[in-house]
C-alpha cells in the first residue's frame, strides 16, 4: 500500500510527470527515462511533481507532492481519516470515475494476465460505493490513529 512506504530524506522532487493511466491500487501511472512510474495520489490527466519512494530496474514507485494540473474527477475524500489511514486509495476520485477506472483496470488485467478478450462486458453496477471498503478499512484505521 502506498502510504506504508518510508521516504528517504534525500529524495528530491522530480517532474513534471504527466499521468496517463491508473493501476489497481489507485496509483497514477506515468513514464520517465524509459521507466514506468507508479505515483500515489495522482490521477490520469494530472501533471505532478513527485518524490521517489522505491526504484527497481524498470519501474519507480513514488508519491505526488505538487500538482500543476488537477483531474476533473479529483475530489476531497469523504472520510476524515483517508489521508492518515491510507486504507482507501480511491476516495479522492469521484464515484462515477472510480467505477470507470476500476472497469478499465479489470479489462486490462483480463487481457494482460488472463489472456482473455471478452466479446461482451456488462454495464457496471452503481450503488452505495465504498461501503465494503470502508467497513473493512475503518477498524484498521482506528488502530493506526490510536
N, C-alpha and C positions, 0 to 999 in steps of 0.2 A: 504494500500500500504506500502511495507516495508520501504521506505525512509521517511515516516512520523513519525516513532517511535522515541522517545527520549530515549537515553541510560542513565542509571544510572552511575554516576562516579565510583561506587563501583563494576560495572560489570567486572568480571575477565575474562581473556582469557581462554577458555575451549577447550579441544581437546586432541589429534586429533580426528576428526569425519569423517568417510567415508560416502560420499553422494551416495545414491543408486538410487534415483529417483528424479522427478521434479513435482511440483504442477502447478495448472492452473495460478498462479501468477508468474511463472518462478523462484520460490524459490526451492533450493535443499532440499531433504528430507533425513534425517539420523535418526539413533536411538541410544539412550544412556540411561542407567539406566531405561529401561522399558518404556521410553517416546519417542514419535515421535518429531523430531526436524526439524523445517522449517527454513532454513538458506538462507537469501537473499544474492545474488551474488555468490552462489555456484551451481555447475553443477554436474550431475551424473558422477561418476568416479573420482571425486576430493576428496582429503583429506584436511580438513581445520581445523584451529583453529578459534574459533568463540566466540562472546560475546552474552550473553543472553539479550534479549530486554524485553520479556514478558513471564511469565511462568504460565501455568494453570495446572489442575490436571493431565492430560495425555499428554500434549504437551508443547513444548517450541518454542518460536519464537526468532530468533537471526540473526546476520549478520556476514558473513565471514570477518575475519581480516587478516589472513595469510594462505598461501597455501603451502602444501608440494608437492602435485601432481596437475597439471593442466589437465583439459579435453582437448582432441584433437579438440573439437568443439568450444572452447573459442576463442574469437576474441576481438579486441578493438572496442567499439561501434562506428558506423559510424557517429552518431550525437554528435556534440561537447557539447551539453547540457545534454546528457543522464545521466551522473553521478550526476550532480547537480539537475536536474529536477526530475528524478525518475518516469517519466510518461511512459517509455518504458522499462519494466523489461526484455525484451527478446533481447535487442540489443547486448548483449555481447555473443550471441550464433550465430554460423554460420547459414546462411539462410536455407540450407537443413536440418540441425539438428533441427531448430525451427519447421519446418513442421512436422518432425518425432515425436518430443516431444509433440507437440500440438495434433497430432493424437492419440498418446498413452494416453495422459491425457483425451481426449474426449472419447475414448473407455472405459477407466476405469470408468469415470463418468456415462456412459451409463449403465454399469454393476452394479456399486455400488449404484447410486442414482435412476436410472430409472428401474433397474432390467430387462434390455434389453440385450440380447445376439444376435447381428446381425449375420446372416449367411453369408452375403457378405458386404464388405466395399469397396467403390470405391477408386481408387487411388487419392491421394491429387492433388490439382491444384496448379501448380507453376506459378509464375509470378512476378509482382513487389511487393515484400514482404514489409510490414511495411508502405505502403502508407497511409492506413486509420488510423493506429495508430499515425503516425507522424502528419497528418493533424489535428487530434483531440487533440493530446497532446502538440503540439508546442505552440499554443496560451497560454495554461495554463503555460507552461514552461517560456514563456516570462514574465508573471505576477510575477512568483516566482523570476526571476532574476533581476527585476527592483528595 
